[in-house]
Amino acid sequence: MTSGPVIRDIGDTARWAAVYRARETERPNRLFEDPFARQLAGARGAEIAAAMPFSEKNEWGWITRTYLFDQLVTEQVRAGVTQVVNLGAGLDTRPYRLALPASLRWTEIDFPAVLDAKEVILSAAVPRCRLERIRCDLSDVASRRAIFSRLQPSDGGALILTEGVLLYLSDQEVGALASDLSAVTGFDHWVLELVSPGLLRMLQKRLGPLQEANVQPKFAPSAGPLFFEPWGWRPAVVRSLLKTAARLKRLSFPMRLMALLPESSGAQGSRPWQGVCLLERARHAHQPGHMV
């Protein structure tokens, strides 16, 4: 056990997430494979997972989130996306483990300490696409706008990823980020996760080590995926974690019963709900959001 708080800052949540990718990789019927996850998580990641309330019971959510992000990234690349911009990339390894074209441009943006530690561990690994890492605190508005401008696609379109990021921002911060992204020509698609106000209240009661590090979940818009419409984003795909996990046979019996309840792709209110969404810039949206 390490001395001091289990979680020191938001960067430690990346180690926590890597633990679940490692566990799934080691299953005989795994849904994905991340050969780097165990080393990236390290002993500290295992310690964090063990210390978090209900960590074992909620493992299905982490696995399903990774699966859905993998799926949407793959679908968008096949549809012609030429660039991926991963905001708050953490210890993500998709450039190394997904079947990606060598010509794809992939940019990771995160705190210097997170990316420095990641580069050391992955120093011998070879990415499958054109990978660039940019050290930046994304809360620095001027810096991120300058980076977004530099990353503006010259051809094709870009896919933005925010996995495990928005939950820890305020509504105002998320709206400002949505506005900055929509201002960049070519940033046409965005994959993100959302939780309902009901689930947020549950999470806030089970913070444990997160509270000690002042890492507070905040973002759970009552409007659901439609929250982003004022900034020019419309939901194209909304996929429920619970229903996806049931289809993938990753739920215990009580949770399988909950998965039978009807859901919508709009506002979720007091029910505990979490989904992964693909947003499109409004001028590119051709269909309303739908539930899978």
C-alpha positions, 0 to 999 in steps of 0.5 A: 500500500502506498502512503498518502491518499489513494487518489491524489488527483484526476490523473489517477482515475486513468490508472483505475480505468486501466485495471478494468481493461486488464481484467477484461483482457485476461478473461477467456471470453474477452470483448477486447484486448489491451495487452498494455493495461496491466502494466499501465494500471500498476500496483497503484491502479489495483489499490485504487480499484480495491479502495473504491466503494462498489468497485467490483459490482460496477466492473461491467460499466467500465468494460461496456464503456470501453467496448462502446467507445471502441465500437464507435471509433471503429465505425467512424474510421470506416465511415471516412474519419481521417483524424481522431482527437482524444481529449483527456486521453489518460492511459488509453491505448487505442492507437496501439490495439485497434485495427486502424489505417496507418494514414489515420492521424491520432492526437492525444491531449492530457496533463504532462505528468500523465503522458510522460508516465505513459510514454515511458511504459509504452516506449517499446510499443509501435502505434498502428497510426500516426500518433501525436501527444500534446501536453496541455491542461484543457481547463486553460481555454486559450491554450486549448483553443490554440491547439484546436486551431492547429489540429483543424483537419485539412481534409476529411473530418475529425472525431473528438473523444472525451472518455471519463472526462466530462463527468468531472466538469461543470455544466458551464465548463462542458458548454464552453468546451462544446462551443470551442469544438464546434468552432473548428471546421472539420471537428464534425463528430464527438463521442462522449459518455453521459450519466443521468441526474439520478445516477449522479446522485448515487455516485456522489454518495459513494465517492470514497477516495475521490472525495478525499482528492476533491475529484467530484462528479458533477456533469449530469444534464437533465436534458440528456444528449440534447444538452449539446444542441445550443452549441451546434451538436446533435445526437446521432447515436445513443447507446445505453451501457446497461442494455449493451452490457445485458446483450454482451452477458456482462450483468448479474441477475438483478441488473439483467432485470433492470435492463428489461425496462424501457429507455429513451435516448432523451432526458433520463431524470431520476433513473440511474442511466449511463450512455455513450453518445455519438454527436454530430455537428448540427449541419451534418445531422441526418437523423434523430438520436436512437437507442441501441 
